[in-house]
């Protein structure tokens, strides 16, 4: 790739913004299942499936370095602005750099590596629950202010190191299903974009 073909342009940034908004809206809609505390544990799994086609289509449209990192950081930054702790964007940045590295190995045009990059990206939402283990008091304070004491106490009983492991495993499984679903639904787009 020449430098001009690898540099992000205004239209790429617009595409990142549009897809970022779509991704966030879908994440928020799926996140409504979290009003029932036990279902909050399955939130990353379910959204891993839903988000697959969105992110894979985005990767087909913008095959340039750092596009995925910028796209992937939009939601965590919004979450932080809405009251989540710094852990969310911090974990997201590390996760997105790993996903970017995977995508780079595939030269941004490998469907296999793009799918793997998405599976890694799908674990970002786990940081929402990870806050309860790493920054417990702060997270409980924020949750109680937003959802009430009863909800907070119910969620508190569910969060443990073991359950957090299941949450991450679920996110990987959901991301894998989402990646394959995206591949199936968007095959024509991949062929048109020259992704194999």
URFEN-V101680 format. One record per backbone hydrogen bond with DSSP energy under -1.0 kcal/mol. CO is the residue of the C=O (numbers start at 1). NH is the residue of the N-H. E is the energy in kcal/mol with one decimal. If there is no record, write none. Layout:
BEGIN
co=CO nh=NH e=E
co=CO nh=NH e=E
END
This chain:
BEGIN
co=3 nh=7 e=-1.3
co=9 nh=13 e=-2.1
co=10 nh=14 e=-2.3
co=11 nh=15 e=-2.1
co=12 nh=16 e=-2.6
co=13 nh=17 e=-2.4
co=14 nh=18 e=-2.7
co=15 nh=19 e=-2.6
co=16 nh=20 e=-2.3
co=17 nh=21 e=-2.1
co=18 nh=22 e=-2.1
co=19 nh=23 e=-2.8
co=20 nh=24 e=-2.3
co=21 nh=25 e=-2.7
co=22 nh=26 e=-2.3
co=23 nh=27 e=-2.4
co=24 nh=28 e=-2.7
co=25 nh=29 e=-2.3
co=26 nh=30 e=-2.7
co=27 nh=31 e=-2.3
co=29 nh=32 e=-1.0
co=30 nh=33 e=-1.9
co=31 nh=34 e=-2.1
co=32 nh=35 e=-1.7
co=33 nh=36 e=-1.5
co=36 nh=39 e=-1.5
co=37 nh=40 e=-1.0
co=39 nh=42 e=-1.2
co=42 nh=46 e=-2.5
co=43 nh=47 e=-2.6
co=44 nh=48 e=-1.5
co=45 nh=49 e=-1.2
co=46 nh=50 e=-2.1
co=47 nh=51 e=-3.2
co=51 nh=55 e=-2.5
co=52 nh=56 e=-2.6
co=53 nh=57 e=-2.0
co=54 nh=58 e=-2.0
co=55 nh=59 e=-2.5
co=56 nh=60 e=-1.6
co=57 nh=61 e=-1.6
co=58 nh=62 e=-2.4
co=64 nh=67 e=-1.4
co=66 nh=70 e=-2.3
co=67 nh=71 e=-2.5
co=68 nh=72 e=-3.1
co=69 nh=73 e=-1.4
co=73 nh=77 e=-1.9
co=74 nh=78 e=-2.2
co=75 nh=79 e=-2.7
co=76 nh=80 e=-2.2
co=77 nh=81 e=-2.4
co=78 nh=82 e=-1.5
co=79 nh=84 e=-2.3
co=80 nh=83 e=-1.7
co=85 nh=88 e=-1.3
co=86 nh=90 e=-2.1
co=87 nh=91 e=-3.0
co=88 nh=92 e=-2.2
co=89 nh=93 e=-2.2
co=90 nh=94 e=-1.6
co=91 nh=95 e=-2.6
co=92 nh=96 e=-3.0
co=93 nh=97 e=-1.9
co=94 nh=98 e=-1.8
co=95 nh=99 e=-2.4
co=96 nh=100 e=-2.6
co=97 nh=101 e=-2.0
co=98 nh=102 e=-2.1
co=99 nh=103 e=-2.4
co=100 nh=104 e=-2.4
co=101 nh=105 e=-1.8
co=102 nh=106 e=-1.3
co=103 nh=108 e=-2.4
co=104 nh=107 e=-2.0
co=106 nh=109 e=-1.5
co=109 nh=196 e=-1.8
co=110 nh=114 e=-2.5
co=111 nh=115 e=-2.5
co=112 nh=116 e=-2.0
co=113 nh=117 e=-2.5
co=114 nh=118 e=-2.0
co=115 nh=119 e=-2.0
co=116 nh=120 e=-1.9
co=117 nh=121 e=-2.3
co=118 nh=122 e=-2.4
co=120 nh=123 e=-1.6
co=121 nh=124 e=-2.1
co=123 nh=126 e=-1.4
co=124 nh=127 e=-2.0
co=125 nh=128 e=-1.4
co=126 nh=130 e=-2.4
co=127 nh=131 e=-1.4
co=129 nh=132 e=-1.6
co=130 nh=134 e=-2.4
co=131 nh=135 e=-2.9
co=135 nh=139 e=-2.5
co=136 nh=140 e=-2.8
co=137 nh=141 e=-2.1
co=138 nh=142 e=-2.1
co=139 nh=143 e=-2.8
co=140 nh=144 e=-2.6
co=141 nh=145 e=-1.7
co=142 nh=146 e=-1.4
co=143 nh=147 e=-3.8
co=144 nh=148 e=-1.5
co=148 nh=152 e=-2.0
co=149 nh=153 e=-2.7
co=150 nh=154 e=-2.0
co=151 nh=155 e=-2.5
co=152 nh=156 e=-2.3
co=153 nh=157 e=-1.4
co=155 nh=158 e=-1.0
co=155 nh=159 e=-1.3
co=160 nh=164 e=-2.5
co=161 nh=165 e=-1.7
co=162 nh=166 e=-1.6
co=163 nh=167 e=-2.2
co=164 nh=168 e=-2.2
co=165 nh=169 e=-2.3
co=166 nh=170 e=-2.8
co=167 nh=171 e=-2.1
co=168 nh=172 e=-2.2
co=169 nh=173 e=-2.5
co=170 nh=174 e=-3.1
co=171 nh=175 e=-2.7
co=172 nh=176 e=-2.1
co=173 nh=177 e=-2.5
co=174 nh=178 e=-2.8
co=175 nh=179 e=-2.3
co=176 nh=180 e=-2.2
co=177 nh=181 e=-2.6
co=178 nh=182 e=-2.6
co=179 nh=183 e=-2.2
co=180 nh=184 e=-2.1
co=181 nh=185 e=-2.7
co=182 nh=186 e=-2.1
co=186 nh=190 e=-2.1
co=187 nh=191 e=-2.3
co=188 nh=192 e=-2.2
co=189 nh=193 e=-2.0
co=190 nh=195 e=-2.9
END
